[in-house]
Amino acid sequence: MMEPQAHLLVVDDDDRIRGLLQKYLMRNGFLVTIARDAAQARRLLAGLEFDLIVLDVMMPGEDGISLARDLRARMTTPILMLTARGEAANRIEGLEAGADDYLVKPFEPKELLLRVGAILRRLPAAGVAEARPKMLHLGPVRYDVERGELWRGGDPVRLTATEAQLMRIFAAKPGEPVARERLAGEGVDAAPDVRAVDVQITRLRRKIEADPKQPRYLQTVRGAGYMLQPD
């Protein structure tokens, strides 16, 4: 069973789909709030905190891509994007906008449940404090292994749920390559998508590297995957 009582926001302009998703997710132990469009979603987000946002791409007015991009600039709440377009270019557009995962319509409700559960499992878990927290130094950036936090000087660097999961994987084996297939499949109950991993790595490099196009710390290892190489 997945995280009980996690609070989800479902944003979809289709009344029938919105209602069905709300009922199904509530039957499976979630608190669910619904919004018919981006404007209503913004009003709800201004006053409530959510553990995950299920966001439709194609909506009248502001679309899901635009909303996701704006939300990601201000918050780290995970976003699962729903799209009727299954082409790779459309999926990549959603990931680049800040989505943590995507699901192509029509989909089986069970798959939605699995993906929601997978995303929630990536969220940083509160751990027991150690006497000496482990810290990885990446130039002016440092990563607190115990807390799962990234810092630049005295300022925290926001990580999405997927980025936080990637950092935990890399930090567990600094200096060792991690296969793209493992990064794609870690914690996800679906077929791995290595192209999506490349997009997430690009986003993460922007938060770590002085020059993301010439990475010093989050390196590509030809034929082996990616590797975190701290100072």
Residue, then its C-alpha position, 0 to 999 in steps of 0.5 A: m500500500m502506498e503512502p496513506q493520506a498523501h494529498l494530491l491535486v488533480v488538474d484536468d478540464d474534463d469533468r468526467i476524467r477529473g471525477l473518476l480520478q478523484k474517486y479512484l485515488m480516494r478509494n486507494g487512500f489519498l486525499v484528493t483536491i480537484a481543479r478544472d483549469a490552471a487558474q483554479a489550480r493556482r488559487l488552491l496552491a496559494g492556500l494549500e500544500f500538496d504532496l503531488i500534482v497530477l496535471d493534464v497538458m491540454m487545457p483551455g487557457e493556460d496549458g499544463i506545460s506553462l503551468a508546470r514551468d511556472l510552478r517548478a520555478r517556485m516550488t518542488t512539489p512533484i508533478l505527474m503530467l497527463t498527456a494525449r500525445g505519446e511522442a518522445a518530443n512531447r514527453i521530453e517537453g513535459l520533463e523539461a518544463g519540470a514534470d517528474d513523470y508523465l502518463v499517456k492517455p488513455f491509461e489504466p487506473k492501476e498504472l496511474l496508481l503505480r506511478v503516483g506511488a513511485i514518485l512519492r517514494r522518491l521524496p526525501a525521507a526524514g532520517v535519524a541525525e548522525a553526530r557528523p553529517k556526511m557532506l559531498h563538496l562540488g565546488p561552491v555547491r555542497y550536498d548533505v547526504e543525511r538530509g538529502e539537501l543541496w546548498r550553494g553557499g548559505d542558500p538551499v538549492r531546490l530539488t524536484a523529487t526526481e532530482a533528489q532521488l538521483m542525488r541519493i543514488f549518486a551520493a551512495k556511490p560517489g566516483e562510481p558510474v551508475a548505468r542510465e538503465r538503473l537511473a531510469g528504473e529506480g523506484v519506477d514501476a514502468a518500463p525504463d526511459v533512458r532518454a528521460v534520464d538524460v533530460q533530468i541529468t541536464r536539469l540537475r547539472r544546471k544546479i550543480e555545474a558552473d558550466p553545465k555543457q562541460p560538467r566537472y562533477l556530474q560526469t558522463v562516463r561513455g558506455a557506463g552511464y553517469m557519475l558524481q565526482p565530488d572534490 
